[in-house]
């Protein structure tokens, strides 16, 4: 009720959100991932960042406190939980790992040195534990002190046997791949930053767009977006960004998994039937947007006035202190 807005405001919001946009895009991620990194560049990066290639490795032993092991039965019952409580109390009483597991020695498992990602020295991935459980194991810092761990109602008795910090070298399994990925990421950030600057300074046009794709053997893709809610290709944040821009715009678009270079080739404005339910929805939506804008302007004015008053009062106090 109450507030009647001009029809053009309702039509403008509808057009803004429901334009048909013909869009061309190319993946910058694929372009900049394709660069080749030679050994000299890898060695140079390693020497420059050697201090960051230290790795904490830990060695554990543990007993899974399953009902099969503790009571010889798969069924979780009162007897099982009494056993769990007994383990917790015994840990609090200061019992060591050997005493706690004396009746279950055959069920104790050992984990040789692994890093925080669960990778062993031979490069194999630890498979006995899921990721969340292992992360809880790795958070243990006190050596030779048994800990009780509950992960999603799976219970463990764990002891950290040893912890060491190793300086990795270029022969360490997986390190070269990590360095290559880091170099590529840095390169991508630098290239995209330069590209954004060139676009903002009108040094990059549609011909450059075409040439960038051709030079890097990347296909320019086409998509027609039917509204700001058309998530057939881009996520909601990306669509919001696209619909803020106009025909002819060239811009970098970070999406969930890739960075794109995008241009809006054409646009078509839709028509809305003023007797339709959709029109009524946009009347309501336009009013809400208009009221929100007024409140934001008022808040900004009040805050600015408040800041001026505060500043004046502070200055007056300083002046009176002399």
C-alpha positions in Angstrom: 0.0 0.0 0.0 0.9 3.6 0.5 3.8 4.2 -1.8 3.1 4.5 -5.6 6.2 4.4 -7.8 6.4 5.5 -11.4 5.9 2.6 -13.9 9.4 3.3 -15.5 11.1 2.4 -12.2 9.3 -1.0 -12.1 10.1 -1.6 -15.8 13.8 -0.6 -15.3 14.3 -3.1 -12.5 12.6 -5.8 -14.5 14.7 -5.1 -17.5 17.9 -4.9 -15.4 17.3 -8.4 -14.0 15.8 -10.1 -17.0 17.8 -8.9 -20.0 18.8 -11.5 -22.5 22.6 -11.2 -22.6 24.7 -12.8 -25.3 28.0 -13.4 -23.6 31.4 -14.6 -24.9 34.0 -15.9 -22.4 37.3 -17.6 -22.3 39.0 -19.4 -19.3 41.9 -17.4 -18.0 42.7 -20.3 -15.6 43.2 -22.7 -18.5 45.3 -20.1 -20.4 47.7 -19.4 -17.5 47.8 -23.0 -16.2 49.3 -24.1 -19.5 52.6 -22.3 -19.0 55.6 -24.6 -18.7 57.8 -24.2 -15.6 61.5 -25.3 -16.2 63.8 -26.8 -13.5 65.8 -23.5 -13.2 62.6 -21.7 -12.2 61.7 -24.4 -9.7 65.2 -24.3 -8.1 65.2 -20.5 -8.0 61.8 -20.5 -6.2 62.9 -23.2 -3.8 66.1 -21.4 -2.8 64.2 -18.1 -2.4 61.5 -19.7 -0.2 63.5 -22.5 1.5 62.4 -21.6 5.0 58.7 -22.2 4.1 59.5 -25.8 3.0 59.7 -27.2 6.5 57.3 -30.0 7.3 56.1 -31.4 10.7 55.9 -35.2 10.7 54.3 -37.2 13.5 54.3 -40.9 14.5 51.3 -42.4 16.4 49.8 -45.5 17.8 46.2 -46.0 18.5 43.4 -48.3 19.5 40.0 -48.0 17.9 37.4 -48.3 20.7 34.8 -50.1 18.7 32.1 -52.4 20.3 33.6 -55.4 18.4 37.0 -54.8 20.1 35.8 -53.8 23.5 32.8 -56.2 24.1 33.1 -58.6 21.2 29.7 -57.5 19.8 28.6 -55.1 17.0 25.7 -53.9 19.0 26.2 -50.6 20.9 24.8 -51.0 24.4 25.2 -50.0 28.0 28.1 -52.4 28.5 30.0 -50.7 25.6 29.4 -47.2 27.0 30.6 -48.3 30.4 33.8 -49.4 28.8 34.2 -46.1 27.0 33.6 -44.3 30.3 36.2 -46.5 32.0 38.8 -45.6 29.3 38.1 -41.8 29.8 38.4 -42.1 33.5 41.6 -44.2 33.3 43.2 -41.5 31.1 42.3 -38.8 33.6 43.8 -41.0 36.4 47.1 -40.9 34.5 47.3 -44.5 33.2 49.8 -44.9 30.4 49.0 -46.3 26.9 50.4 -49.8 27.7 48.2 -50.2 30.8 45.2 -48.9 29.0 45.6 -51.3 26.0 47.0 -54.4 27.9 43.9 -56.4 27.0 43.8 -55.3 23.4 47.5 -55.4 22.3 46.6 -57.2 19.0 44.3 -54.4 18.1 46.8 -51.6 18.5 47.8 -50.0 15.2 50.9 -47.9 14.5 51.2 -45.0 12.1 54.8 -44.3 10.9 55.9 -40.7 10.3 53.2 -38.8 8.3 52.8 -35.1 7.5 49.7 -33.0 8.2 48.1 -34.3 4.9 48.5 -37.9 5.9 51.3 -38.5 3.5 54.0 -41.1 4.5 57.7 -40.7 3.8 57.4 -43.1 0.8 54.7 -40.8 -0.7 51.8 -43.1 0.1 48.6 -41.7 1.6 47.4 -43.0 4.9 44.2 -45.0 4.3 43.2 -46.4 7.7 41.6 -43.2 8.9 39.2 -40.7 7.4 40.4 -37.1 6.9 38.5 -35.6 9.9 39.7 -38.3 12.3 43.3 -37.9 11.2 43.2 -34.2 11.6 42.2 -34.7 15.2 45.1 -37.1 15.6 47.5 -34.6 14.1 46.4 -31.8 16.4 47.9 -33.7 19.4 51.1 -32.1 20.5 51.9 -33.8 23.8 54.2 -36.8 23.3 53.7 -40.1 25.2 50.4 -38.9 26.7 47.3 -41.0 25.7 44.4 -39.0 24.4 40.7 -39.9 24.0 39.2 -38.9 20.7 35.6 -38.9 19.7 34.9 -38.3 16.0 31.3 -38.6 14.9 30.7 -41.3 17.6 33.8 -43.2 16.7 36.1 -43.5 19.7 39.9 -43.8 19.7 42.7 -44.0 22.2 45.7 -42.3 20.6 49.2 -41.6 21.6 51.7 -39.3 19.9 55.0 -41.2 19.9 57.3 -38.7 18.2 57.2 -35.4 16.4 59.9 -33.9 14.2 60.4 -31.0 11.7 62.0 -32.0 8.4 63.5 -29.6 5.9 62.3 -30.8 2.5 64.4 -30.8 -0.6 63.6 -31.0 -4.3 63.8 -34.8 -4.2 61.0 -34.9 -1.6 58.0 -36.6 -3.2 55.4 -34.2 -4.3 57.4 -31.0 -3.6 58.2 -30.1 -7.2 54.5 -30.4 -8.0 53.6 -28.1 -5.2 56.2 -25.5 -6.3 55.0 -25.7 -9.9 51.4 -25.1 -8.7 52.5 -22.1 -6.5 54.5 -20.6 -9.4 51.5 -21.0 -11.7 49.2 -19.4 -9.1 51.5 -16.4 -8.7 51.9 -16.1 -12.4 48.1 -16.2 -12.9 47.6 -13.5 -10.2 50.2 -11.2 -11.8 48.8 -11.7 -15.4 45.2 -11.2 -14.3 46.1 -8.0 -12.3 47.8 -6.6 -15.4 44.9 -7.6 -17.6 42.5 -5.8 -15.3 44.6 -2.6 -15.3 44.8 -2.8 -19.1 41.0 -3.0 -19.4 40.5 -0.2 -16.9 43.0 2.0 -18.9 41.4 1.1 -22.3 44.5 -0.7 -23.4 42.6 -4.0 -24.1 39.8 -4.2 -26.6 37.7 -6.8 -28.4 40.5 -7.6 -30.9 42.9 -8.2 -28.0 40.2 -10.5 -26.5 40.2 -12.6 -29.7 44.0 -12.6 -30.0 44.5 -13.8 -26.4 42.3 -16.8 -27.0 43.9 -17.7 -30.4 47.5 -17.2 -29.0 46.8 -19.6 -26.2 44.8 -22.2 -28.2 41.7 -21.6 -26.1 38.2 -21.7 -27.6 36.0 -18.7 -27.0 32.7 -20.0 -25.7 29.2 -18.4 -26.1 26.2 -18.4 -23.8 22.9 -16.6 -23.8 21.8 -15.7 -20.3 18.1 -15.3 -19.9 18.0 -13.5 -16.5 20.1 -12.7 -13.5 18.9 -16.1 -12.1 20.1 -18.1 -15.1 22.8 -20.2 -13.4 23.3 -22.6 -16.3 27.0 -21.5 -16.6 27.9 -19.0 -13.8 27.1 -18.8 -10.1 24.9 -16.2 -8.5 27.7 -13.8 -7.5 29.1 -13.9 -11.0 25.6 -13.3 -12.5 25.2 -10.3 -10.3 28.5 -8.9 -11.5 27.5 -9.6 -15.2 24.1 -7.9 -14.9 25.7 -4.8 -13.4 27.5 -4.2 -16.8 26.4 -3.2 -20.3 26.8 -4.3 -23.8 30.4 -4.0 -25.0 31.9 -4.4 -21.6 35.0 -6.5 -21.2 35.8 -7.7 -17.7 37.5 -10.4 -15.6 35.1 -12.7 -13.8 36.2 -14.9 -10.9 33.8 -17.8 -10.6 33.8 -20.7 -8.2 36.5 -22.8 -9.9 37.8 -20.7 -12.7 38.7 -17.1 -13.7 37.1 -16.0 -16.9 37.6 -13.1 -19.3 34.1 -12.1 -20.4 32.5 -9.7 -22.8 28.8 -8.9 -23.3 28.2 -9.0 -27.1 24.5 -8.2 -27.2 21.5 -7.6 -25.0 17.7 -7.7 -25.5 15.3 -6.0 -23.2 12.2 -8.0 -22.3 8.7 -6.7 -22.0 6.5 -7.4 -19.0 2.7 -7.6 -19.0 1.4 -5.1 -16.4 -1.5 -7.4 -15.6 0.7 -10.4 -14.8 1.6 -11.9 -11.4 5.3 -11.3 -12.3 4.6 -7.5 -12.7 2.9 -7.4 -9.2 6.0 -9.1 -7.8 8.2 -6.5 -9.4 6.0 -3.7 -8.0 6.7 -5.1 -4.5 10.4 -5.7 -5.3 10.9 -2.2 -6.6 9.2 -0.6 -3.5 11.4 -2.7 -1.2 14.5 -1.6 -3.1 13.5 2.1 -3.1 12.7 2.0 0.6 16.0 0.3 1.4 17.8 2.9 -0.6 16.1 5.7 1.3 17.0 4.1 4.7 20.6 3.6 3.6 20.8 7.3 2.6 19.3 8.4 5.9 21.6 6.1 7.9 24.6 7.5 6.0 23.4 11.1 6.8 22.9 10.3 10.5 26.2 8.6 10.8 28.0 11.4 9.1 26.3 14.0 11.3 27.1 11.9 14.4 30.7 11.6 13.4 30.8 15.4 12.9 29.2 16.0 16.4 31.7 13.5 18.0 34.6 15.1 16.2 33.5 18.6 17.4 33.0 17.4 21.0 36.5 15.8 21.0 38.1 18.9 19.6 36.3 21.0 22.2 37.5 18.8 25.0 41.1 19.0 23.7 40.8 22.8 23.5 39.4 23.0 27.1 42.2 20.8 28.5 44.8 23.6 27.9 
